[in-house]
Amino acid sequence: MHVLITGANGFIGRNLCAFLKGKGCFIRGAVRNNARKVVEADECIQVGDIHESTDWQQALSGVDTVIHLAARVHIMNEREADPTEAFRKVNVFGTEQLARMAAKAGVRRFIFLSSIGVNGEATFEKPFTENDVPRPMSAYTVSKWEAEQSLRKIADDARMETVILRPPLVYGPDAPGNFARLMRLIKTGLPLPLGSIHGLRSFFYIGNLVDAIGTSMTHSSAAGETFLVSDGLDVSTPDLIKMLASAMNKKVILFPLQIDILKILFKITGKNKELEKLTGSLRVDSSKIRKLLCWKPPFTMEQGLAETVA
């Protein structure tokens, strides 16, 4: 099987290249620049910036499966005057261009990595499912939802099979973002005022994600489907900290602080969004992919956290 992976030099891309190459696939990585950095792929092609006019012809030559990971993601210090259009340019128009050219090139299956944020930012009485009405709340997640819709239409018109995956936060060795920051915080040994947080959240280990993508590439029942994916274990922030601390062989001290006080402290430091992620619930029901594709995560969350720390 010849596979094109966009965003091949990212955290998920590198792991996916190595996983699928180990399964005997020929892997072509598409990167914006610096193609020589992706040692996990069989070959790499520089495509430049992703937008409505990107030329994918060379990258798509001889390919039967496309896995589209590349995207404009959350920007901590946004500099664009119109962030919504900046996200749309890459995530919507760029995806449309790739999908049209993939269909024209005879690609059999197109797998798109979306985001659980398409469903919304928080759950309350029950976890998110594929049947929920999408409620994206940010420029990034709105662009992902728009890309999903465009991809479906292009693929249906061209009879190209599509699979859409919506994961929550993905963690693993060398993962960027919140997981790395949390591990650094635990390493300091400082007492953490998060003992009174009870919200439950779903996560997804990189080893489970690449396995789910691999199954979605080949299973006949995956065609045309959207799947919510996770490790299958929902944990609170205090429990996650304890699990990480245990894997790190670190002692952690958690003490309760009223949520209202936490809100004031986080507001002062301009970290309101971070507090929402620590305190709120975001649960994912991943039963559809398990039942329809007979898929089971090869790693437990405990194993994933141990590998991340190691």
C-alpha positions in Angstrom: 0.0 0.0 0.0 1.3 3.4 -1.0 0.4 6.1 1.6 0.7 9.9 1.6 0.9 11.4 5.0 0.7 15.2 5.3 2.3 16.9 8.3 4.7 14.0 8.4 7.3 15.9 10.4 4.8 16.6 13.3 4.4 14.7 16.5 1.6 12.5 15.2 3.1 12.4 11.7 6.4 11.0 12.7 4.8 8.3 14.9 2.3 7.4 12.1 5.1 7.1 9.5 7.1 4.8 11.7 4.0 2.7 12.6 2.8 2.2 9.0 6.3 1.6 7.6 6.6 -1.2 10.2 3.4 -2.7 8.7 5.0 -2.9 5.3 3.4 0.3 3.7 5.4 2.6 1.4 5.3 6.0 3.1 5.6 9.3 1.4 5.7 12.2 3.8 4.5 15.6 2.7 6.0 18.5 4.6 6.0 22.3 4.3 9.8 22.4 4.1 13.0 20.6 5.3 12.0 17.2 4.0 15.2 15.6 5.1 14.1 15.7 8.7 11.5 12.9 8.4 13.6 9.8 8.8 10.6 7.6 9.5 9.2 8.0 5.9 10.5 6.2 2.8 10.5 9.5 0.9 9.5 13.1 1.5 8.2 15.8 -0.7 8.1 19.5 0.1 4.8 21.1 -0.8 5.2 24.5 0.7 2.3 26.4 2.3 -1.0 24.6 2.3 -3.9 26.6 0.8 -6.3 26.6 -2.1 -3.6 26.5 -4.8 -1.1 24.0 -3.3 0.2 21.7 -6.0 -0.1 18.1 -4.7 0.4 16.3 -8.1 3.9 15.0 -7.4 3.0 14.0 -3.8 -0.1 12.1 -5.0 1.6 10.1 -7.8 1.0 6.4 -7.3 -0.7 6.9 -4.0 -3.8 4.8 -3.0 -4.4 6.3 0.5 -4.1 9.8 1.9 -3.9 10.6 5.6 -4.3 14.3 6.1 -2.8 15.5 9.4 -1.4 18.8 8.4 -3.3 21.8 9.8 -3.1 25.2 11.3 -3.6 24.5 15.0 -4.2 26.5 18.1 -1.9 29.6 18.2 -0.8 30.8 21.7 0.2 34.2 20.5 -2.0 34.9 17.5 -0.6 37.6 15.1 -3.1 37.3 12.3 -5.5 40.2 11.9 -8.2 37.7 11.0 -7.5 34.4 12.7 -10.7 32.8 11.3 -9.7 33.3 7.7 -6.1 32.2 8.5 -7.5 28.9 9.9 -9.9 28.6 7.0 -7.2 29.1 4.4 -5.2 26.1 5.6 -7.7 23.8 7.2 -10.7 24.3 4.8 -9.4 25.5 1.5 -6.2 23.5 1.8 -8.1 20.3 2.5 -10.5 21.0 -0.4 -7.6 21.4 -2.8 -5.9 18.2 -1.5 -9.2 16.2 -1.7 -10.0 17.4 -5.2 -6.5 16.5 -6.5 -6.5 13.1 -4.6 -9.8 12.2 -6.2 -8.5 13.1 -9.6 -5.4 11.0 -9.0 -7.5 8.0 -8.2 -6.9 7.8 -4.4 -9.1 5.1 -3.0 -9.4 6.3 0.7 -8.8 9.7 2.3 -8.4 9.8 6.1 -8.9 13.1 7.8 -7.7 13.9 11.3 -10.3 16.3 12.8 -10.8 17.3 16.4 -13.2 16.5 19.2 -13.7 20.2 19.4 -16.0 19.9 16.5 -18.5 18.4 19.0 -17.9 21.2 21.5 -15.6 22.3 24.3 -17.3 20.5 27.3 -19.6 17.7 28.2 -22.2 17.7 31.0 -24.6 14.8 31.6 -23.2 12.4 28.9 -20.1 12.0 26.7 -19.9 13.2 23.1 -21.0 10.8 20.4 -21.0 10.9 16.6 -24.7 11.6 16.7 -24.4 14.9 18.5 -25.0 18.1 16.6 -21.6 19.8 16.0 -21.0 22.8 18.2 -17.4 24.1 17.4 -16.6 27.1 19.6 -13.2 28.3 18.2 -11.8 29.5 14.9 -9.8 26.3 14.8 -12.6 23.9 15.4 -15.0 25.8 13.1 -12.4 25.3 10.4 -12.2 21.6 11.1 -16.0 21.2 10.9 -16.1 23.1 7.6 -13.3 20.9 6.3 -15.2 17.8 7.2 -18.3 19.0 5.3 -16.3 20.0 2.2 -14.4 16.7 2.2 -17.6 14.7 2.4 -19.1 16.5 -0.6 -15.9 16.3 -2.8 -15.5 12.6 -1.9 -19.1 11.7 -2.6 -19.0 13.4 -6.0 -15.8 11.5 -6.9 -16.7 8.2 -5.1 -13.6 8.4 -3.0 -13.9 6.7 0.4 -13.4 9.0 3.4 -12.8 8.3 7.1 -12.9 11.1 9.7 -11.4 10.8 13.2 -12.1 13.2 16.0 -9.6 12.6 18.9 -9.3 14.5 22.2 -5.9 15.6 23.4 -3.2 13.3 22.1 -0.3 12.5 24.4 2.9 10.4 24.1 6.7 10.7 24.2 7.7 14.2 23.1 4.1 15.4 22.8 3.9 19.2 22.8 1.5 21.4 24.7 -0.4 20.8 28.0 0.9 17.3 28.8 4.5 18.4 28.6 3.7 21.4 30.8 1.9 19.3 33.4 4.9 16.9 33.6 7.3 19.8 34.2 5.0 21.1 36.9 4.9 17.7 38.7 8.7 17.5 38.4 9.1 20.6 40.5 7.5 18.9 43.5 5.5 22.0 44.3 2.1 21.6 46.1 -0.7 21.9 43.5 -4.1 23.5 44.5 -6.1 21.2 42.2 -7.5 18.6 44.7 -11.1 19.8 44.5 -11.4 19.4 40.7 -13.9 16.6 39.7 -14.4 17.1 36.0 -13.6 14.0 33.9 -11.8 14.1 30.6 -10.9 11.7 27.8 -7.4 11.4 26.3 -5.8 9.5 23.5 -2.3 7.8 23.5 -0.3 8.2 20.3 0.1 4.5 20.1 -3.6 4.0 20.1 -4.2 6.8 17.6 -1.8 5.4 15.0 -3.3 2.0 15.4 -6.9 3.4 14.9 -5.7 5.1 11.8 -4.1 1.9 10.5 -7.4 0.1 11.1 -9.4 2.9 9.4 -7.1 2.5 6.3 -8.0 -1.1 5.6 -11.4 -2.0 7.2 -14.2 -2.0 4.6 -16.7 -0.8 7.2 -14.8 2.4 7.9 -15.6 3.9 4.5 -17.7 7.0 4.8 -17.7 7.0 8.6 -16.9 9.5 11.3 -15.4 8.1 14.6 -14.8 9.6 18.0 -11.7 8.0 19.5 -10.1 7.8 22.9 -8.3 5.5 25.3 -11.6 4.6 26.9 -10.8 5.8 30.4 -12.1 9.2 31.6 -10.0 10.7 34.4 -10.1 13.8 36.6 -7.2 16.2 36.7 -6.1 15.1 40.2 -6.2 11.5 39.1 -4.2 12.2 35.9 -1.6 14.1 38.0 -1.4 11.1 40.4 -1.0 8.6 37.5 1.7 10.8 35.9 3.5 11.3 39.2 3.5 7.5 39.9 5.0 6.9 36.5 7.6 9.5 37.1 8.4 8.2 40.6 7.6 11.6 42.0 5.7 12.4 45.1 2.9 14.9 44.5 1.0 17.0 47.0 -2.6 18.0 46.0 -4.7 20.3 48.2 -8.2 21.6 47.6 -8.8 25.2 46.7 -12.2 26.6 45.9 -13.0 26.9 42.2 -13.9 30.6 42.6 -10.5 31.3 44.0 -8.8 29.3 41.3 -10.8 31.3 38.7 -9.5 34.6 40.2 -5.9 33.4 40.2 -6.0 32.1 36.6 -7.7 35.3 35.5 -5.0 37.4 36.9 -2.4 35.3 35.0 -4.5 35.3 31.8 -4.9 31.6 31.9 -8.7 31.3 31.8 -8.8 28.8 29.0 -6.3 26.6 30.8 -8.4 26.5 33.9 -11.5 25.4 31.9 -9.4 22.5 30.5 -8.4 21.6 34.1 -11.8 21.8 35.7 -14.4 21.0 33.0 -15.4 17.7 31.7 -14.8 16.5 28.1 -15.8 12.9 27.8 -15.7 10.9 24.5 -17.8 7.8 23.7 -15.6 5.7 21.4 -17.9 2.7 21.3 -18.7 3.1 17.6 -15.2 2.4 16.3 -14.9 -0.4 18.7 -18.1 -2.1 17.6 -18.1 -1.3 13.9 -14.4 -2.0 13.2 -13.9 -4.5 16.1 -11.1 -2.1 17.2 -9.6 -2.2 20.7 -6.8 0.2 21.9 -3.6 -1.8 22.1 -2.4 0.3 25.1 -4.2 1.1 28.3 -3.9 4.6 29.6 -1.6 3.5 32.3 0.7 2.0 29.7 0.5 5.1 27.6 1.4 7.4 30.5 4.3 5.1 31.4 5.7 5.2 27.8 5.2 9.0 27.8 7.2 9.4 31.0 9.9 6.9 29.9 
